[in-house]
């Protein structure tokens, strides 16, 4: 089994998950949509991890791969006034993961995290396991509990 900080983190907390490797395409326009297609998973339950800054503070958002963040809703979710996407080099340095492989689990530095509320209605979701080409399947409640995240409206 591949080991990433995210998998070590979840295993250490006793959280159950399944692993789903796929052929990562570095040329894909939308990594999450490519992953969903590769595994035959609905894009609505294939979640992408996005690093943002709210009033200059780092935060993590997990949303369906076929949706876009509403920066107004993101700012509100984290109790701030303004939100913007985090620059790629900063996101990679802060999380310890490469873009295309960022997981909300086992980041180098824990940051406030929120999952799109609509995604949390599914019995199971798929999230990056911490490396390009490796997803994990997990119950949304387990994912929220593991990273102390809230289920909030984040999408446009």
Secondary structure, 3 states (H helix, E strand, C coil): CCCCHHHHHHHHCCCCCEEEECCCCCCCCCHHHHHHHHHCCCCCCEEEEEEEEECCEEEEEEEECCCCECHHHHHHHCCCCCEEECCHHHHHHHHCCCCCCCCCCCCCCCCEEEEEHHHHHCCCEEEEEEECCEEEEECHHHHHHHHCCEEECCEC
